[in-house]
Amino acid sequence: MRETALATAADTGSWLENWLENFTEFAKVAPGKNSPWLKRLREDAFARFCEVGFPTTHDEDWRFTNVSAIARTEFRPATTTKLAPGDTTAWRVDDVAASLVFVNGRFDRELSKLENLPKGVTVASLRDRIESQPEEVEKHLGRYADTQRDPFVALNTAFIGDGAYVYVARGVVLEAPIYLLYLSTREVAATMTHPRNLVVVEDESQVAVIEDYASVGGESVVFSNAVTELVAGESAVAQHYLIEREHLKAFNVSTLRIQQGRSANVASHSLLLGGGLVRNNVHPVLAGDGGECLINGLFLGTGRQHLDNYMHVEHAAPHCGSRQFYNGILDGQAHGVFHGRIVVHKVAQKTDAKQTNRNLLLSDDAQIDTKPQLEIYADDVKCTHGATIGQIEENALFYLQSRGISEVEARKLLLMAFAEECVERMQSTMARAYMQRLIGEHLLFTEGIAPQSGTLGA
Amino acid sequence: MSLLEIKNLHVTVDGNEILKGIDLTVNAGEVHSIMGPNGSGKSTLAQVLARRDAYEVTKGSILFEGKDLLEMKPEEAACEGVFLAFQYPVEIPGIGNTYFLRSALNAQRKYRGEDEMDAMDFLPMFREKLKLLEMDDKLMNRSLNEGFSGGEKKRNEILQMAVLEPKLAILDETDSGLDIDALRIVAGGVNSLRSPERAMLVVTHYQRLLNYIVPDFVHVLVDGRIVRSGGKELALELEERGYSWTEHEPAGARA
């Protein structure tokens, strides 16, 4: 049947030819290419992708985001590139338990630091782990991220090659975060990577993971299509941080699929600064009683950036709580999207779900689409949602200026304060300081804080 | 040279003329009170002096130490030494009180070519001023005015004034909404800042505050014009007789 699907795919038309060629080439060299389960996982996913293709704006989940620019580009796999240690000094971080660097999607051992991890914590490249411990990987890989629902997840799954593998054994607490850096280099052709991460946090253990997407060495068309599966066992505590700060020619689609056990406490924090077209999917499933999930994010768009945040919170067990907070700052002709979907299954009584999306528009041409979507099948639940769209408050601006603070500095302070609401929710001190620095640096280049921009403070 | 010289000031807001020819001269060391009924233009005058740009000056001039105040942005006026204690202080979540105040002080010091103050120098001075206003330093760890009571907000205004040490302090209805204890504390803070180098413009609707902050001059503002000026006894007369007579009796008749 699979073969039929692939054969049909080959006949469907020219847009698939490039993908078929890429997939055929990849299958020859893919890690674990001889494992039947992995082969099947990839092929099924590819068949699914061929069947549905890229989404269009007719698809309700993609109403505000047009991905035709991705669909019509003939991407090649990114080349394996070696960076000198000096090239990555700008991304050096301290106070982390381990750091893994991926260059064009491939793990670079020399740039990474994996030493001195406590007993019970495994951090490795997924590629290595597939080769060395396939049965361990098989337990979770591809079991949660939904290739049926999302063509980008299907595409990523078809091209599972490398990424991070994090395993924290039962009862082990790792306080310092694990830092994952994904660098894309400048290339001649349009290139793609499909980072695939698997984070398994066993019962009563704790971990924090930071994914940081950045570019090095100038702009070229790159497409990062990442999927992370985060599995949190009973009473496990996990934090996930996403930073997108690639250049403006980058397409970035990332999907975080969280599977939460009983009383697990998971937080997803996102910071979108870069990328031309960005789609940030966060999909937690609260599958055990008493789980807690915090979904927190900040997106800052300028120029013609398109930043889409698609939240899909699934309450599948009773007595769970979820809180979503997303703040957006949009300037120039940037377009932001916040889609907050909450699904409460019939069994999920006593669900407490909250959603808030606040936006600042700094120019006349900046745009935000914000859409709550509540699907509630249980009868004893509490679900609230709210969204606001506004400008920098003239009163507040004048108040700061009247004390001697310049208009530019006052705008920056107010934007920092708006951003700070999100930063304050981040539990890790290291992550908070890191995010604050990135936001501060980014705001220096935001047009909206300059007095001449837009219609602010008039 | 006077500290502040306002001449024939006309100000329009959304097409309505609010100030219709104000003349006022304030010298260093003096405390002037501007009194008047609601809607007479008192707050407009205060806001124009602090350079809020929603107000359009259609005629007249304002000189501050001989410099054209109307050419200045709010932050420049502040750095030159103009301070407005707001009638409605703004709550700004996400900006810490202490951080804000040190940023403001350093912005002003930088403007004047002085060295910026680091936290080590700033904090002892800041604690002194907190004591003066009888303020809990826990409040200072919170966001700017966020969740402050009305009295705490007004005290915070005077605290900022005490730290920034302006040449001209404008108090816009600082007394409104204060109970008597808070009023005493606020007035005490203001009085401790009186000096031969500093002038104050106390805008108020009621005479009550002037029992504590005794002015050298009182001006009555009615419908955009100063209809009467006098000494502190004028305030008492207003308290007794209200404002309406000032429009009908010729100025100076009872002075």
Interface residues (C-beta under 8 A of the other chain):
Chain A: E393 E394 N395 A396 F398 Y399 L400 Q401 S402 R403 G404 I405 S406 E407 E409 A410 L413 L414 M416 A417 F418 A419 E420 E421
Chain B: A50 R51 R52 A54 K73 P74 E75 A77 A78 C79 F83 L84 F86 P89 V90 I92 P93 G94 I95 F100 L101 S103 A104 L105 A107 Q108 Y111 S143 Q160 L164
